[in-house]
């Protein structure tokens, strides 16, 4: 299982609710969470056989900004 972390603008419960269907419907994503207390709103994703770019496209499709955490 791979783990990815991203800086996002997912900053509240409503935002998490908006992105939830996009992440939950992607079967290759096994677990995900957003640390809204962190100033960078860190999205952590544990997945199998999905690329970083595919995750970025999913989050952008949901209407949020996202960039890989370096």
PyMOL Python script that loads the backbone (N, CA, C, O; Angstrom):
from pymol import cmd

cmd.read_pdbstr("""\
ATOM      1  N   UNK A   1       0.847  -1.176   0.000  1.00  0.00           N
ATOM      2  CA  UNK A   1       0.000   0.000   0.000  1.00  0.00           C
ATOM      3  C   UNK A   1       0.889   1.234   0.000  1.00  0.00           C
ATOM      4  O   UNK A   1       1.881   1.305   0.725  1.00  0.00           O
ATOM      5  N   UNK A   2       0.519   2.195  -0.817  1.00  0.00           N
ATOM      6  CA  UNK A   2       1.259   3.453  -0.902  1.00  0.00           C
ATOM      7  C   UNK A   2       0.553   4.531  -0.094  1.00  0.00           C
ATOM      8  O   UNK A   2      -0.663   4.492   0.094  1.00  0.00           O
ATOM      9  N   UNK A   3       1.335   5.495   0.380  1.00  0.00           N
ATOM     10  CA  UNK A   3       0.743   6.649   1.067  1.00  0.00           C
ATOM     11  C   UNK A   3       1.201   7.915   0.369  1.00  0.00           C
ATOM     12  O   UNK A   3       2.383   8.088   0.072  1.00  0.00           O
ATOM     13  N   UNK A   4       0.242   8.798   0.111  1.00  0.00           N
ATOM     14  CA  UNK A   4       0.519  10.093  -0.493  1.00  0.00           C
ATOM     15  C   UNK A   4       0.042  11.181   0.455  1.00  0.00           C
ATOM     16  O   UNK A   4      -0.924  10.996   1.195  1.00  0.00           O
ATOM     17  N   UNK A   5       0.739  12.333   0.423  1.00  0.00           N
ATOM     18  CA  UNK A   5       0.281  13.493   1.193  1.00  0.00           C
ATOM     19  C   UNK A   5       0.290  14.708   0.289  1.00  0.00           C
ATOM     20  O   UNK A   5       1.185  14.896  -0.535  1.00  0.00           O
ATOM     21  N   UNK A   6      -0.747  15.536   0.472  1.00  0.00           N
ATOM     22  CA  UNK A   6      -0.929  16.712  -0.370  1.00  0.00           C
ATOM     23  C   UNK A   6      -1.317  17.917   0.473  1.00  0.00           C
ATOM     24  O   UNK A   6      -1.959  17.787   1.515  1.00  0.00           O
ATOM     25  N   UNK A   7      -0.917  19.087   0.003  1.00  0.00           N
ATOM     26  CA  UNK A   7      -1.388  20.353   0.556  1.00  0.00           C
ATOM     27  C   UNK A   7      -2.662  20.704  -0.205  1.00  0.00           C
ATOM     28  O   UNK A   7      -2.677  20.675  -1.435  1.00  0.00           O
ATOM     29  N   UNK A   8      -3.738  21.040   0.524  1.00  0.00           N
ATOM     30  CA  UNK A   8      -5.020  21.328  -0.132  1.00  0.00           C
ATOM     31  C   UNK A   8      -5.656  22.581   0.462  1.00  0.00           C
ATOM     32  O   UNK A   8      -5.098  23.213   1.359  1.00  0.00           O
ATOM     33  N   UNK A   9      -6.824  22.923  -0.050  1.00  0.00           N
ATOM     34  CA  UNK A   9      -7.642  23.977   0.562  1.00  0.00           C
ATOM     35  C   UNK A   9      -8.957  23.384   1.092  1.00  0.00           C
ATOM     36  O   UNK A   9      -9.974  24.075   1.162  1.00  0.00           O
ATOM     37  N   UNK A  10      -8.922  22.105   1.462  1.00  0.00           N
ATOM     38  CA  UNK A  10     -10.072  21.431   2.078  1.00  0.00           C
ATOM     39  C   UNK A  10     -10.033  21.793   3.563  1.00  0.00           C
ATOM     40  O   UNK A  10      -9.304  21.163   4.329  1.00  0.00           O
ATOM     41  N   UNK A  11     -10.807  22.801   3.982  1.00  0.00           N
ATOM     42  CA  UNK A  11     -10.573  23.380   5.301  1.00  0.00           C
ATOM     43  C   UNK A  11     -11.718  23.284   6.300  1.00  0.00           C
ATOM     44  O   UNK A  11     -11.637  23.885   7.370  1.00  0.00           O
ATOM     45  N   UNK A  12     -12.786  22.546   5.987  1.00  0.00           N
ATOM     46  CA  UNK A  12     -13.886  22.456   6.953  1.00  0.00           C
ATOM     47  C   UNK A  12     -14.693  21.184   6.691  1.00  0.00           C
ATOM     48  O   UNK A  12     -14.463  20.474   5.712  1.00  0.00           O
ATOM     49  N   UNK A  13     -15.630  20.918   7.576  1.00  0.00           N
ATOM     50  CA  UNK A  13     -16.477  19.741   7.427  1.00  0.00           C
ATOM     51  C   UNK A  13     -17.263  19.743   6.130  1.00  0.00           C
ATOM     52  O   UNK A  13     -17.452  18.693   5.516  1.00  0.00           O
ATOM     53  N   UNK A  14     -17.721  20.906   5.709  1.00  0.00           N
ATOM     54  CA  UNK A  14     -18.458  21.007   4.454  1.00  0.00           C
ATOM     55  C   UNK A  14     -17.593  20.650   3.258  1.00  0.00           C
ATOM     56  O   UNK A  14     -18.048  19.999   2.318  1.00  0.00           O
ATOM     57  N   UNK A  15     -16.339  21.086   3.305  1.00  0.00           N
ATOM     58  CA  UNK A  15     -15.399  20.759   2.226  1.00  0.00           C
ATOM     59  C   UNK A  15     -15.133  19.264   2.197  1.00  0.00           C
ATOM     60  O   UNK A  15     -15.097  18.651   1.130  1.00  0.00           O
ATOM     61  N   UNK A  16     -14.945  18.678   3.380  1.00  0.00           N
ATOM     62  CA  UNK A  16     -14.722  17.237   3.456  1.00  0.00           C
ATOM     63  C   UNK A  16     -15.933  16.504   2.895  1.00  0.00           C
ATOM     64  O   UNK A  16     -15.779  15.514   2.181  1.00  0.00           O
ATOM     65  N   UNK A  17     -17.142  16.980   3.209  1.00  0.00           N
ATOM     66  CA  UNK A  17     -18.358  16.385   2.672  1.00  0.00           C
ATOM     67  C   UNK A  17     -18.420  16.453   1.156  1.00  0.00           C
ATOM     68  O   UNK A  17     -18.926  15.537   0.507  1.00  0.00           O
ATOM     69  N   UNK A  18     -17.900  17.548   0.589  1.00  0.00           N
ATOM     70  CA  UNK A  18     -17.899  17.701  -0.868  1.00  0.00           C
ATOM     71  C   UNK A  18     -16.927  16.758  -1.560  1.00  0.00           C
ATOM     72  O   UNK A  18     -17.211  16.255  -2.647  1.00  0.00           O
ATOM     73  N   UNK A  19     -15.788  16.519  -0.934  1.00  0.00           N
ATOM     74  CA  UNK A  19     -14.761  15.688  -1.561  1.00  0.00           C
ATOM     75  C   UNK A  19     -14.962  14.196  -1.261  1.00  0.00           C
ATOM     76  O   UNK A  19     -14.447  13.341  -1.981  1.00  0.00           O
ATOM     77  N   UNK A  20     -15.710  13.892  -0.200  1.00  0.00           N
ATOM     78  CA  UNK A  20     -15.907  12.508   0.259  1.00  0.00           C
ATOM     79  C   UNK A  20     -16.405  11.564  -0.846  1.00  0.00           C
ATOM     80  O   UNK A  20     -15.818  10.495  -1.018  1.00  0.00           O
ATOM     81  N   UNK A  21     -17.453  11.906  -1.598  1.00  0.00           N
ATOM     82  CA  UNK A  21     -17.917  10.958  -2.630  1.00  0.00           C
ATOM     83  C   UNK A  21     -16.855  10.670  -3.691  1.00  0.00           C
ATOM     84  O   UNK A  21     -16.764   9.550  -4.193  1.00  0.00           O
ATOM     85  N   UNK A  22     -16.062  11.673  -4.028  1.00  0.00           N
ATOM     86  CA  UNK A  22     -15.024  11.479  -5.049  1.00  0.00           C
ATOM     87  C   UNK A  22     -13.971  10.488  -4.561  1.00  0.00           C
ATOM     88  O   UNK A  22     -13.514   9.637  -5.325  1.00  0.00           O
ATOM     89  N   UNK A  23     -13.588  10.598  -3.293  1.00  0.00           N
ATOM     90  CA  UNK A  23     -12.566   9.711  -2.747  1.00  0.00           C
ATOM     91  C   UNK A  23     -13.135   8.334  -2.400  1.00  0.00           C
ATOM     92  O   UNK A  23     -12.485   7.316  -2.637  1.00  0.00           O
ATOM     93  N   UNK A  24     -14.340   8.301  -1.841  1.00  0.00           N
ATOM     94  CA  UNK A  24     -14.944   7.028  -1.452  1.00  0.00           C
ATOM     95  C   UNK A  24     -15.304   6.160  -2.659  1.00  0.00           C
ATOM     96  O   UNK A  24     -15.284   4.933  -2.564  1.00  0.00           O
ATOM     97  N   UNK A  25     -15.629   6.782  -3.784  1.00  0.00           N
ATOM     98  CA  UNK A  25     -16.020   6.025  -4.977  1.00  0.00           C
ATOM     99  C   UNK A  25     -14.824   5.487  -5.762  1.00  0.00           C
ATOM    100  O   UNK A  25     -14.994   4.685  -6.680  1.00  0.00           O
ATOM    101  N   UNK A  26     -13.618   5.926  -5.406  1.00  0.00           N
ATOM    102  CA  UNK A  26     -12.411   5.418  -6.056  1.00  0.00           C
ATOM    103  C   UNK A  26     -11.935   4.205  -5.259  1.00  0.00           C
ATOM    104  O   UNK A  26     -11.365   4.349  -4.177  1.00  0.00           O
ATOM    105  N   UNK A  27     -12.173   3.009  -5.803  1.00  0.00           N
ATOM    106  CA  UNK A  27     -11.919   1.768  -5.071  1.00  0.00           C
ATOM    107  C   UNK A  27     -10.446   1.534  -4.753  1.00  0.00           C
ATOM    108  O   UNK A  27     -10.122   0.777  -3.838  1.00  0.00           O
ATOM    109  N   UNK A  28      -9.555   2.177  -5.497  1.00  0.00           N
ATOM    110  CA  UNK A  28      -8.123   1.989  -5.232  1.00  0.00           C
ATOM    111  C   UNK A  28      -7.665   2.771  -4.003  1.00  0.00           C
ATOM    112  O   UNK A  28      -6.583   2.515  -3.475  1.00  0.00           O
ATOM    113  N   UNK A  29      -8.486   3.728  -3.541  1.00  0.00           N
ATOM    114  CA  UNK A  29      -8.176   4.469  -2.322  1.00  0.00           C
ATOM    115  C   UNK A  29      -8.746   3.696  -1.152  1.00  0.00           C
ATOM    116  O   UNK A  29      -9.956   3.490  -1.062  1.00  0.00           O
ATOM    117  N   UNK A  30      -7.872   3.269  -0.257  1.00  0.00           N
ATOM    118  CA  UNK A  30      -8.272   2.420   0.875  1.00  0.00           C
ATOM    119  C   UNK A  30      -8.612   3.249   2.112  1.00  0.00           C
ATOM    120  O   UNK A  30      -9.563   2.927   2.824  1.00  0.00           O
ATOM    121  N   UNK A  31      -7.858   4.301   2.375  1.00  0.00           N
ATOM    122  CA  UNK A  31      -8.093   5.174   3.522  1.00  0.00           C
ATOM    123  C   UNK A  31      -7.710   6.591   3.127  1.00  0.00           C
ATOM    124  O   UNK A  31      -6.808   6.798   2.315  1.00  0.00           O
ATOM    125  N   UNK A  32      -8.399   7.558   3.703  1.00  0.00           N
ATOM    126  CA  UNK A  32      -7.999   8.944   3.482  1.00  0.00           C
ATOM    127  C   UNK A  32      -8.442   9.784   4.673  1.00  0.00           C
ATOM    128  O   UNK A  32      -9.390   9.443   5.379  1.00  0.00           O
ATOM    129  N   UNK A  33      -7.731  10.892   4.879  1.00  0.00           N
ATOM    130  CA  UNK A  33      -8.089  11.826   5.939  1.00  0.00           C
ATOM    131  C   UNK A  33      -7.526  13.198   5.589  1.00  0.00           C
ATOM    132  O   UNK A  33      -6.564  13.325   4.831  1.00  0.00           O
ATOM    133  N   UNK A  34      -8.159  14.228   6.170  1.00  0.00           N
ATOM    134  CA  UNK A  34      -7.692  15.600   5.989  1.00  0.00           C
ATOM    135  C   UNK A  34      -7.445  16.179   7.374  1.00  0.00           C
ATOM    136  O   UNK A  34      -8.311  16.126   8.247  1.00  0.00           O
ATOM    137  N   UNK A  35      -6.254  16.731   7.564  1.00  0.00           N
ATOM    138  CA  UNK A  35      -5.911  17.394   8.823  1.00  0.00           C
ATOM    139  C   UNK A  35      -6.258  18.873   8.681  1.00  0.00           C
ATOM    140  O   UNK A  35      -5.427  19.674   8.253  1.00  0.00           O
ATOM    141  N   UNK A  36      -7.491  19.230   9.041  1.00  0.00           N
ATOM    142  CA  UNK A  36      -7.934  20.622   8.888  1.00  0.00           C
ATOM    143  C   UNK A  36      -7.309  21.541   9.932  1.00  0.00           C
ATOM    144  O   UNK A  36      -7.388  22.762   9.796  1.00  0.00           O
ATOM    145  N   UNK A  37      -6.688  20.979  10.976  1.00  0.00           N
ATOM    146  CA  UNK A  37      -5.997  21.803  11.973  1.00  0.00           C
ATOM    147  C   UNK A  37      -4.631  22.265  11.474  1.00  0.00           C
ATOM    148  O   UNK A  37      -4.102  23.270  11.949  1.00  0.00           O
ATOM    149  N   UNK A  38      -4.065  21.539  10.528  1.00  0.00           N
ATOM    150  CA  UNK A  38      -2.779  21.910   9.956  1.00  0.00           C
ATOM    151  C   UNK A  38      -2.983  23.095   9.010  1.00  0.00           C
ATOM    152  O   UNK A  38      -3.930  23.080   8.224  1.00  0.00           O
ATOM    153  N   UNK A  39      -2.128  24.121   9.061  1.00  0.00           N
ATOM    154  CA  UNK A  39      -2.302  25.276   8.155  1.00  0.00           C
ATOM    155  C   UNK A  39      -2.292  24.907   6.676  1.00  0.00           C
ATOM    156  O   UNK A  39      -2.867  25.625   5.858  1.00  0.00           O
ATOM    157  N   UNK A  40      -1.642  23.786   6.319  1.00  0.00           N
ATOM    158  CA  UNK A  40      -1.591  23.348   4.924  1.00  0.00           C
ATOM    159  C   UNK A  40      -2.720  22.397   4.548  1.00  0.00           C
ATOM    160  O   UNK A  40      -2.782  21.929   3.411  1.00  0.00           O
ATOM    161  N   UNK A  41      -3.631  22.102   5.514  1.00  0.00           N
ATOM    162  CA  UNK A  41      -4.795  21.238   5.247  1.00  0.00           C
ATOM    163  C   UNK A  41      -4.361  19.949   4.555  1.00  0.00           C
ATOM    164  O   UNK A  41      -4.762  19.668   3.426  1.00  0.00           O
ATOM    165  N   UNK A  42      -3.540  19.175   5.249  1.00  0.00           N
ATOM    166  CA  UNK A  42      -2.889  18.002   4.668  1.00  0.00           C
ATOM    167  C   UNK A  42      -3.882  16.860   4.429  1.00  0.00           C
ATOM    168  O   UNK A  42      -4.549  16.386   5.349  1.00  0.00           O
ATOM    169  N   UNK A  43      -3.958  16.440   3.173  1.00  0.00           N
ATOM    170  CA  UNK A  43      -4.745  15.276   2.770  1.00  0.00           C
ATOM    171  C   UNK A  43      -3.791  14.090   2.705  1.00  0.00           C
ATOM    172  O   UNK A  43      -2.797  14.123   1.980  1.00  0.00           O
ATOM    173  N   UNK A  44      -4.095  13.049   3.462  1.00  0.00           N
ATOM    174  CA  UNK A  44      -3.305  11.821   3.453  1.00  0.00           C
ATOM    175  C   UNK A  44      -4.156  10.721   2.835  1.00  0.00           C
ATOM    176  O   UNK A  44      -5.302  10.506   3.229  1.00  0.00           O
ATOM    177  N   UNK A  45      -3.579  10.035   1.865  1.00  0.00           N
ATOM    178  CA  UNK A  45      -4.291   8.976   1.161  1.00  0.00           C
ATOM    179  C   UNK A  45      -3.454   7.707   1.183  1.00  0.00           C
ATOM    180  O   UNK A  45      -2.272   7.723   0.841  1.00  0.00           O
ATOM    181  N   UNK A  46      -4.080   6.606   1.588  1.00  0.00           N
ATOM    182  CA  UNK A  46      -3.460   5.287   1.490  1.00  0.00           C
ATOM    183  C   UNK A  46      -4.196   4.550   0.384  1.00  0.00           C
ATOM    184  O   UNK A  46      -5.421   4.435   0.396  1.00  0.00           O
ATOM    185  N   UNK A  47      -3.418   4.054  -0.574  1.00  0.00           N
ATOM    186  CA  UNK A  47      -4.051   3.499  -1.772  1.00  0.00           C
ATOM    187  C   UNK A  47      -3.215   2.380  -2.372  1.00  0.00           C
ATOM    188  O   UNK A  47      -2.086   2.117  -1.957  1.00  0.00           O
ATOM    189  N   UNK A  48      -3.810   1.737  -3.357  1.00  0.00           N
ATOM    190  CA  UNK A  48      -3.137   0.699  -4.124  1.00  0.00           C
ATOM    191  C   UNK A  48      -3.356   0.962  -5.609  1.00  0.00           C
ATOM    192  O   UNK A  48      -4.487   1.145  -6.058  1.00  0.00           O
ATOM    193  N   UNK A  49      -2.280   0.978  -6.351  1.00  0.00           N
ATOM    194  CA  UNK A  49      -2.329   1.066  -7.817  1.00  0.00           C
ATOM    195  C   UNK A  49      -3.003   2.324  -8.343  1.00  0.00           C
ATOM    196  O   UNK A  49      -3.709   2.268  -9.350  1.00  0.00           O
ATOM    197  N   UNK A  50      -2.798   3.454  -7.682  1.00  0.00           N
ATOM    198  CA  UNK A  50      -3.289   4.722  -8.206  1.00  0.00           C
ATOM    199  C   UNK A  50      -2.121   5.700  -8.182  1.00  0.00           C
ATOM    200  O   UNK A  50      -1.317   5.695  -7.251  1.00  0.00           O
ATOM    201  N   UNK A  51      -2.034   6.523  -9.192  1.00  0.00           N
ATOM    202  CA  UNK A  51      -0.909   7.455  -9.276  1.00  0.00           C
ATOM    203  C   UNK A  51      -1.224   8.764  -8.547  1.00  0.00           C
ATOM    204  O   UNK A  51      -2.380   9.119  -8.317  1.00  0.00           O
ATOM    205  N   UNK A  52      -0.168   9.447  -8.203  1.00  0.00           N
ATOM    206  CA  UNK A  52      -0.305  10.761  -7.572  1.00  0.00           C
ATOM    207  C   UNK A  52      -1.128  11.686  -8.475  1.00  0.00           C
ATOM    208  O   UNK A  52      -1.978  12.436  -7.993  1.00  0.00           O
ATOM    209  N   UNK A  53      -0.872  11.628  -9.779  1.00  0.00           N
ATOM    210  CA  UNK A  53      -1.586  12.480 -10.730  1.00  0.00           C
ATOM    211  C   UNK A  53      -3.081  12.162 -10.771  1.00  0.00           C
ATOM    212  O   UNK A  53      -3.899  13.074 -10.896  1.00  0.00           O
ATOM    213  N   UNK A  54      -3.445  10.905 -10.670  1.00  0.00           N
ATOM    214  CA  UNK A  54      -4.868  10.526 -10.664  1.00  0.00           C
ATOM    215  C   UNK A  54      -5.570  11.080  -9.420  1.00  0.00           C
ATOM    216  O   UNK A  54      -6.722  11.505  -9.496  1.00  0.00           O
ATOM    217  N   UNK A  55      -4.887  11.075  -8.291  1.00  0.00           N
ATOM    218  CA  UNK A  55      -5.462  11.640  -7.069  1.00  0.00           C
ATOM    219  C   UNK A  55      -5.643  13.154  -7.227  1.00  0.00           C
ATOM    220  O   UNK A  55      -6.679  13.705  -6.856  1.00  0.00           O
ATOM    221  N   UNK A  56      -4.639  13.805  -7.773  1.00  0.00           N
ATOM    222  CA  UNK A  56      -4.727  15.253  -8.005  1.00  0.00           C
ATOM    223  C   UNK A  56      -5.929  15.577  -8.894  1.00  0.00           C
ATOM    224  O   UNK A  56      -6.673  16.515  -8.609  1.00  0.00           O
ATOM    225  N   UNK A  57      -6.119  14.816  -9.955  1.00  0.00           N
ATOM    226  CA  UNK A  57      -7.250  15.047 -10.858  1.00  0.00           C
ATOM    227  C   UNK A  57      -8.584  14.845 -10.141  1.00  0.00           C
ATOM    228  O   UNK A  57      -9.532  15.593 -10.380  1.00  0.00           O
ATOM    229  N   UNK A  58      -8.667  13.844  -9.267  1.00  0.00           N
ATOM    230  CA  UNK A  58      -9.898  13.597  -8.495  1.00  0.00           C
ATOM    231  C   UNK A  58     -10.253  14.803  -7.622  1.00  0.00           C
ATOM    232  O   UNK A  58     -11.405  15.237  -7.591  1.00  0.00           O
ATOM    233  N   UNK A  59      -9.266  15.331  -6.922  1.00  0.00           N
ATOM    234  CA  UNK A  59      -9.512  16.448  -6.008  1.00  0.00           C
ATOM    235  C   UNK A  59      -9.847  17.717  -6.792  1.00  0.00           C
ATOM    236  O   UNK A  59     -10.721  18.483  -6.386  1.00  0.00           O
ATOM    237  N   UNK A  60      -9.168  17.941  -7.895  1.00  0.00           N
ATOM    238  CA  UNK A  60      -9.488  19.117  -8.729  1.00  0.00           C
ATOM    239  C   UNK A  60     -10.895  19.002  -9.302  1.00  0.00           C
ATOM    240  O   UNK A  60     -11.606  20.001  -9.409  1.00  0.00           O
ATOM    241  N   UNK A  61     -11.297  17.799  -9.668  1.00  0.00           N
ATOM    242  CA  UNK A  61     -12.650  17.562 -10.187  1.00  0.00           C
ATOM    243  C   UNK A  61     -13.686  17.906  -9.114  1.00  0.00           C
ATOM    244  O   UNK A  61     -14.783  18.368  -9.428  1.00  0.00           O
ATOM    245  N   UNK A  62     -13.329  17.676  -7.841  1.00  0.00           N
ATOM    246  CA  UNK A  62     -14.217  18.007  -6.732  1.00  0.00           C
ATOM    247  C   UNK A  62     -14.237  19.509  -6.446  1.00  0.00           C
ATOM    248  O   UNK A  62     -15.047  19.978  -5.646  1.00  0.00           O
ATOM    249  N   UNK A  63     -13.347  20.263  -7.098  1.00  0.00           N
ATOM    250  CA  UNK A  63     -13.361  21.723  -6.966  1.00  0.00           C
ATOM    251  C   UNK A  63     -12.365  22.294  -5.974  1.00  0.00           C
ATOM    252  O   UNK A  63     -12.521  23.432  -5.532  1.00  0.00           O
ATOM    253  N   UNK A  64     -11.353  21.532  -5.618  1.00  0.00           N
ATOM    254  CA  UNK A  64     -10.385  21.993  -4.628  1.00  0.00           C
ATOM    255  C   UNK A  64      -8.983  22.064  -5.234  1.00  0.00           C
ATOM    256  O   UNK A  64      -8.669  21.379  -6.207  1.00  0.00           O
ATOM    257  N   UNK A  65      -8.154  22.913  -4.630  1.00  0.00           N
ATOM    258  CA  UNK A  65      -6.768  22.975  -5.066  1.00  0.00           C
ATOM    259  C   UNK A  65      -5.978  21.921  -4.311  1.00  0.00           C
ATOM    260  O   UNK A  65      -6.304  21.578  -3.174  1.00  0.00           O
ATOM    261  N   UNK A  66      -4.939  21.413  -4.952  1.00  0.00           N
ATOM    262  CA  UNK A  66      -4.135  20.335  -4.374  1.00  0.00           C
ATOM    263  C   UNK A  66      -2.749  20.385  -4.993  1.00  0.00           C
ATOM    264  O   UNK A  66      -2.593  20.625  -6.190  1.00  0.00           O
ATOM    265  N   UNK A  67      -1.746  20.154  -4.158  1.00  0.00           N
ATOM    266  CA  UNK A  67      -0.386  20.005  -4.665  1.00  0.00           C
ATOM    267  C   UNK A  67       0.357  19.007  -3.791  1.00  0.00           C
ATOM    268  O   UNK A  67       0.116  18.926  -2.587  1.00  0.00           O
ATOM    269  N   UNK A  68       1.265  18.246  -4.403  1.00  0.00           N
ATOM    270  CA  UNK A  68       2.010  17.255  -3.631  1.00  0.00           C
ATOM    271  C   UNK A  68       2.798  17.919  -2.510  1.00  0.00           C
ATOM    272  O   UNK A  68       3.332  19.015  -2.683  1.00  0.00           O
ATOM    273  N   UNK A  69       2.867  17.267  -1.387  1.00  0.00           N
ATOM    274  CA  UNK A  69       3.651  17.761  -0.263  1.00  0.00           C
ATOM    275  C   UNK A  69       5.090  17.296  -0.470  1.00  0.00           C
ATOM    276  O   UNK A  69       5.359  16.099  -0.568  1.00  0.00           O
ATOM    277  N   UNK A  70       6.004  18.251  -0.534  1.00  0.00           N
ATOM    278  CA  UNK A  70       7.399  17.854  -0.788  1.00  0.00           C
ATOM    279  C   UNK A  70       8.192  17.779   0.486  1.00  0.00           C
ATOM    280  O   UNK A  70       9.381  17.461   0.454  1.00  0.00           O
TER     281      UNK A  70
END
""", "prot")
cmd.dss("prot")
cmd.show_as("cartoon", "prot")
cmd.util.cbc("prot")
cmd.orient("prot")
